[in-house]
């Protein structure tokens, strides 16, 4: 029997999507599903909801077990064929709140703060100790597993696993599979969706739509560029930063404008506050989302637990398709985050890059892309520098590398001087307490 372990199963909505997908997949529907979390209430909620899906959609063919707490972690992982990771160390309250409020005191504003910047750095340093423990357990009890990481900051966490553990790991994100579809729909080019051919590569949350052609092989970029420039000039919308990328860099980016507005020194500027309005940048967006999602989940939870009527249709999340491809040896293509083993020629070998990957019984088989346009590689490098220094900070336990990562972060460095950056890092480390005990 195939065993699928879900780490952070208290992330009920995401666990429902990924594991519901598995129950809707013939090759996976009779699996043993191990749910692991450190929060008993949320773990039990997930079990109730997944058992309802298993009954309603899968004739109860899957076997669902729960494992609570660190003392049961090895049993959850033991003999797992696949491990899905969706943990959030420290949660919204207190850690996300801290990651926004302390930088704000120093004049540093953020939108999402889960991938780069000081928020991404702190989130990585809270999460890497837990991932290291997961890796050591997996090396002992399921050394041949495939680890599917969904947790942010994707490149830092996945890159660490790939460089410093023996576990086959791929990082997965939602942005690649919806990138060109969302762009074409927004620009009223839906007639070009069917049969389109595209190439996306770069790094997580800053992958580039390098090439896009319609079903007849016609280059769609000239029309995309014309329409994007016109749309930005004529009205406010939610993707103005990425359309400005098209105008100035020549290419569209995979992740949203609210994310990319804080990945560089170009948009969020205290000296130019009018740019926030000009490019419709939603400061403090992630805390607002968290509050809204918590409220919505409580309503949905009550409704589901009240009547038990829950169904599921297979989603576009990569996880179940990857597992199916491995189990059946039927190739499937994804956009995956993997170590740069000569895949993108003008990015460093230590970098975690996002490239097309073929999946089959051998696991993850990444594809060579070649050189990125120089301006795109340069944009990626501003992010990669921070990613590599954050990993280095954790591996060496050297607090100075936290300062280095923050000092080389493009948005942070554009706003703060070095003394304030050090003071901000020190205050964040102190406030996060036990989550950052290795740097106290």
Secondary structure, DSSP 8 states (H G I E B T S, - for coil): --EEEEETTT-HHHHHHHHHHHHTSTTTTT-EEEEEES-HHHHHHHHHHHHHHHHHHHTT-SEEEEEESGGGHHHHHTT-SEEEE---TTIIIIIIHHHHHHHHHTT---S--SSSHHHHHHHHHHHHHHHHHHHHHHHHH-TT-EEEE--SSHHHHHHHHHHH-SSEEEE--SHHHHHHHHHHHHTT-GGG-TT-EEEEEEETTEEEEEEEE-TT--B-HHHHHHHHHHHHHH---TTHHHHHHHHHHSSEESS-HHHHTTSSSSS--GGGTHHHHHTT--TTHHHHHHHHHHHHHHHHHHHHHHH--------S-HHHHHHHHHHHT--EEEEEEEE-SSSBTTS-TTSEEEEEEEEETTEEEE---B---HHHHHHHHHHHHHHHHHHHHHHHT-HHHHHHHHHH-HHHHHH--HHHHHHHHHHHHHHHGGGGGGG-
